[in-house]
Amino acid sequence: TLSSAIASNLAKGKDLFYAVSEAKEYVRNAIYYSLNLGKGCGPTNHFFKFLDEK
């Protein structure tokens, strides 16, 4: 996930520092909003940006 996020930012023409920092923020949020399924840590939520904020 992290490497894909970095690669996609680089493909968008972002510089390396920006690409890595944005990718880290994306992964951090995907983990923070992970899905509560089963026992233990749930899968990361790659669609956290689409959650309703209340």
NORURNOR-V86400 format. One record per pair of residues at least 6 apart in sequence whose C-alpha atoms are under 6 Angstrom apart, sorted by the first residue. I is the first residue (numbers start at 0). J is the second residue. If there is no record, write none. Layout:
i & j
I & J
I & J
//
This chain:
i & j
4 & 22
5 & 18
5 & 19
5 & 22
8 & 18
9 & 18
29 & 43
29 & 44
29 & 45
30 & 43
32 & 44
33 & 41
33 & 42
33 & 43
33 & 44
34 & 41
34 & 42
35 & 41
//
